């Protein structure tokens, strides 16, 4: 948090009317869209609902990730398997 403003608040402000546009996760801005503070832009070559970005996990074989690292890797795999 910088000067009492969260990153989500800052990014939402930058995407506000007369301020510009930005790429935000839908869950972070869905309330603002529903209440008319933001609109979802239709951008050529970007599918409705956004892009699916490839992800990778890299770690040293002699220093594998601990419980938190394994959890995030498993979560990324699950999200990837659920993607269409």
Residue frames as a rotation matrix with the C-alpha (Angstrom) as fourth column:
UNK 1
0.584 0.812 0.000 0.00
0.812 -0.584 0.000 0.00
0.000 0.000 -1.000 0.00
UNK 2
-0.589 -0.766 0.258 1.38
0.775 -0.625 -0.089 3.40
0.230 0.147 0.962 -0.97
UNK 3
-0.961 0.170 0.219 0.14
-0.212 -0.960 -0.185 6.55
0.179 -0.225 0.958 0.74
UNK 4
-0.560 0.771 0.304 -2.95
-0.332 0.128 -0.935 4.71
-0.759 -0.624 0.184 1.99
UNK 5
0.363 0.668 -0.650 -3.97
-0.889 0.039 -0.457 3.50
-0.279 0.743 0.608 -1.49
UNK 6
0.201 -0.250 0.947 -3.85
-0.021 0.966 0.259 -0.18
-0.979 -0.071 0.189 -2.46
UNK 7
-0.844 -0.536 -0.025 -2.53
-0.089 0.095 0.992 -1.42
-0.529 0.839 -0.128 -5.77
UNK 8
-0.456 0.758 0.467 -6.06
0.884 0.445 0.141 -2.49
-0.101 0.477 -0.873 -6.79
UNK 9
0.471 0.640 -0.607 -7.38
0.574 -0.745 -0.340 0.99
-0.670 -0.188 -0.718 -5.99
UNK 10
-0.187 -0.635 -0.750 -4.57
-0.280 -0.697 0.660 2.62
-0.942 0.334 -0.047 -7.98
UNK 11
-0.938 -0.180 0.296 -5.11
0.194 0.435 0.879 0.38
-0.287 0.882 -0.373 -11.01
UNK 12
-0.085 0.978 0.188 -8.88
0.974 0.122 -0.193 0.87
-0.212 0.167 -0.963 -10.86
UNK 13
0.355 0.160 -0.921 -8.36
0.187 -0.977 -0.097 4.65
-0.916 -0.138 -0.377 -10.74
UNK 14
-0.603 -0.675 -0.426 -6.11
-0.310 -0.294 0.904 4.51
-0.735 0.677 -0.032 -13.81
UNK 15
-0.878 0.337 0.339 -8.82
0.476 0.560 0.678 2.59
0.039 0.757 -0.652 -15.64
UNK 16
-0.146 0.860 -0.489 -11.53
0.627 -0.302 -0.718 5.08
-0.766 -0.411 -0.495 -14.58
UNK 17
0.617 0.456 0.641 -13.29
0.787 -0.378 -0.488 7.42
0.020 0.806 -0.592 -17.02
UNK 18
0.926 -0.260 0.274 -11.03
-0.154 -0.922 -0.355 10.18
0.345 0.286 -0.894 -18.33
UNK 19
0.514 -0.782 0.352 -7.98
-0.618 -0.053 0.784 8.49
-0.595 -0.621 -0.510 -16.79
UNK 20
-0.421 -0.689 -0.590 -7.18
-0.907 0.327 0.265 5.78
0.010 0.646 -0.763 -19.35
UNK 21
0.699 0.593 -0.400 -7.50
-0.593 0.793 0.140 2.03
0.400 0.140 0.906 -19.60
UNK 22
-0.356 -0.833 0.423 -5.88
-0.933 0.339 -0.118 -1.01
-0.045 -0.437 -0.899 -18.06
UNK 23
-0.033 0.259 -0.965 -5.92
-0.299 0.919 0.257 -4.77
0.954 0.297 0.047 -17.98
UNK 24
-0.448 -0.026 0.893 -7.33
-0.893 -0.023 -0.449 -6.02
0.032 -0.999 -0.013 -14.71
UNK 25
-0.968 0.197 -0.157 -8.47
0.206 0.978 -0.040 -9.43
0.146 -0.071 -0.987 -13.47
UNK 26
-0.313 0.932 0.184 -12.25
0.005 -0.192 0.981 -9.61
0.950 0.308 0.056 -13.80
UNK 27
0.212 0.426 -0.879 -12.68
0.843 0.376 0.385 -10.57
0.495 -0.823 -0.280 -10.13
UNK 28
-0.558 -0.528 -0.640 -10.93
0.787 -0.580 -0.208 -7.33
-0.261 -0.620 0.740 -9.12
UNK 29
-0.961 0.141 -0.238 -13.20
-0.197 -0.952 0.233 -5.05
-0.193 0.271 0.943 -11.15
UNK 30
-0.675 0.737 0.030 -16.49
0.584 0.510 0.632 -6.94
0.450 0.445 -0.775 -11.54
UNK 31
-0.027 0.671 -0.741 -18.22
0.894 -0.316 -0.319 -4.77
-0.448 -0.670 -0.592 -8.92
UNK 32
-0.454 -0.212 -0.865 -17.05
-0.044 -0.965 0.260 -1.57
-0.890 0.156 0.429 -10.68
UNK 33
-0.987 0.152 -0.060 -18.32
-0.043 0.109 0.993 -2.94
0.157 0.982 -0.101 -14.01
UNK 34
-0.418 0.881 -0.220 -21.68
0.867 0.460 0.194 -3.96
0.272 -0.109 -0.956 -12.49
UNK 35
0.152 0.465 -0.872 -22.10
0.755 -0.624 -0.201 -0.52
-0.638 -0.628 -0.446 -10.90
UNK 36
0.783 0.284 0.554 -21.18
0.618 -0.456 -0.640 1.32
0.071 0.843 -0.533 -14.11
UNK 37
0.693 -0.591 -0.414 -17.89
-0.214 -0.716 0.664 2.85
-0.689 -0.371 -0.623 -12.95
UNK 38
-0.524 -0.841 -0.137 -15.92
-0.478 0.157 0.864 0.83
-0.705 0.518 -0.484 -15.51
UNK 39
0.696 0.661 -0.280 -16.75
-0.626 0.367 -0.688 -0.74
-0.352 0.654 0.669 -18.86
UNK 40
0.081 -0.641 0.763 -15.21
0.233 0.757 0.611 -3.76
-0.969 0.128 0.210 -20.52
UNK 41
0.042 -0.165 -0.985 -13.62
-0.818 -0.571 0.060 -2.85
-0.573 0.804 -0.159 -23.82
UNK 42
0.796 0.128 0.592 -13.89
0.249 0.822 -0.513 -5.01
-0.552 0.555 0.622 -26.91
UNK 43
0.162 -0.850 -0.501 -10.37
-0.695 -0.459 0.554 -5.13
-0.701 0.259 -0.665 -28.36
UNK 44
0.725 0.074 -0.685 -9.59
-0.645 0.424 -0.637 -6.64
0.243 0.903 0.355 -31.75
UNK 45
0.071 -0.686 -0.724 -7.71
-0.308 0.676 -0.670 -9.95
0.949 0.271 -0.163 -31.54
UNK 46
-0.908 -0.249 0.336 -8.45
-0.395 0.245 -0.885 -10.40
0.138 -0.937 -0.321 -27.82
UNK 47
-0.526 0.747 -0.407 -11.20
0.366 0.631 0.684 -12.95
0.767 0.211 -0.605 -27.16
UNK 48
0.247 0.703 0.667 -14.20
-0.538 -0.473 0.697 -12.04
0.806 -0.531 0.261 -25.01
UNK 49
0.982 0.135 -0.130 -13.34
0.039 0.532 0.846 -12.91
0.184 -0.836 0.517 -21.43
UNK 50
0.586 -0.807 0.077 -9.66
-0.719 -0.474 0.508 -12.12
-0.374 -0.353 -0.858 -21.85
UNK 51
0.229 -0.660 -0.716 -6.49
-0.685 0.413 -0.600 -13.97
0.692 0.627 -0.357 -22.66
UNK 52
0.990 -0.117 0.078 -5.21
0.033 0.732 0.681 -17.19
-0.136 -0.672 0.728 -21.18
UNK 53
0.476 -0.879 -0.022 -1.54
-0.828 -0.440 -0.349 -16.65
0.297 0.184 -0.937 -20.44
UNK 54
0.534 -0.357 -0.766 0.95
0.204 0.934 -0.292 -19.52
0.820 0.000 0.572 -20.30
UNK 55
0.653 -0.320 0.686 2.62
-0.753 -0.374 0.542 -20.02
0.083 -0.871 -0.485 -16.94
UNK 56
0.369 -0.594 -0.715 5.70
0.114 0.792 -0.600 -21.98
0.922 0.140 0.360 -15.87
UNK 57
0.919 -0.195 0.343 7.32
-0.372 -0.134 0.919 -22.88
-0.133 -0.972 -0.196 -12.58
UNK 58
0.426 -0.862 -0.275 11.10
0.007 0.307 -0.952 -23.16
0.905 0.404 0.137 -12.47
UNK 59
0.768 -0.259 0.586 13.13
-0.634 -0.171 0.755 -24.30
-0.095 -0.951 -0.295 -9.50
UNK 60
-0.253 -0.940 -0.229 16.43
-0.908 0.312 -0.279 -25.99
0.334 0.137 -0.932 -8.79
UNK 61
0.385 0.399 -0.832 16.20
-0.217 0.915 0.339 -29.78
0.897 0.050 0.439 -8.53
UNK 62
-0.407 -0.607 -0.683 18.51
0.570 0.415 -0.709 -29.70
0.714 -0.678 0.177 -5.48
UNK 63
-0.957 0.174 -0.232 16.25
0.093 -0.576 -0.812 -27.13
-0.275 -0.799 0.535 -3.77
UNK 64
-0.535 0.815 0.221 12.61
0.611 0.193 0.767 -28.03
0.583 0.546 -0.602 -4.56
UNK 65
-0.374 0.458 0.807 9.84
-0.434 -0.855 0.284 -25.71
0.820 -0.243 0.518 -3.42
UNK 66
-0.992 0.081 0.093 8.41
-0.062 0.321 -0.945 -26.02
-0.106 -0.944 -0.314 0.06
UNK 67
-0.469 0.878 0.098 4.73
0.733 0.448 -0.512 -26.39
-0.493 -0.169 -0.853 0.94
UNK 68
0.203 0.566 -0.799 3.71
-0.015 -0.814 -0.580 -22.91
-0.979 0.129 -0.157 -0.28
UNK 69
-0.456 -0.466 -0.758 5.65
-0.756 -0.246 0.606 -23.29
-0.469 0.850 -0.240 -3.53
UNK 70
-0.971 0.154 0.185 4.15
0.213 0.907 0.363 -26.73
-0.111 0.392 -0.913 -4.16
UNK 71
-0.157 0.972 -0.176 0.68
0.570 -0.057 -0.820 -25.32
-0.807 -0.229 -0.545 -3.46
UNK 72
0.133 0.206 -0.970 1.06
-0.497 -0.833 -0.245 -22.55
-0.858 0.514 -0.009 -6.07
UNK 73
-0.802 -0.442 -0.401 2.45
-0.573 0.379 0.727 -25.02
-0.169 0.813 -0.557 -8.64
UNK 74
-0.784 0.574 0.237 -0.48
0.549 0.819 -0.165 -27.37
-0.289 0.000 -0.957 -8.02
UNK 75
0.074 0.831 -0.551 -2.90
0.270 -0.549 -0.791 -24.45
-0.960 -0.090 -0.265 -8.30
UNK 76
-0.228 -0.235 -0.945 -1.39
-0.766 -0.556 0.323 -23.34
-0.602 0.797 -0.053 -11.62
UNK 77
-0.991 -0.132 -0.037 -1.66
-0.130 0.815 0.565 -26.90
-0.044 0.564 -0.824 -12.94
UNK 78
-0.462 0.885 0.061 -5.30
0.678 0.396 -0.620 -27.15
-0.573 -0.245 -0.782 -11.84
UNK 79
0.163 0.501 -0.850 -6.17
-0.188 -0.830 -0.526 -23.83
-0.969 0.245 -0.041 -13.47
UNK 80
-0.549 -0.468 -0.692 -4.39
-0.758 -0.069 0.649 -24.89
-0.352 0.881 -0.317 -16.65
UNK 81
-0.961 0.208 0.180 -6.22
0.246 0.944 0.220 -28.23
-0.124 0.256 -0.959 -16.79
UNK 82
-0.154 0.969 -0.194 -9.54
0.640 -0.052 -0.766 -26.44
-0.752 -0.243 -0.612 -16.30
UNK 83
-0.292 -0.009 -0.956 -8.82
-0.476 -0.866 0.153 -24.00
-0.830 0.500 0.249 -19.16
UNK 84
0.534 0.540 0.650 -10.50
0.330 0.575 -0.749 -24.60
-0.778 0.615 0.128 -22.46
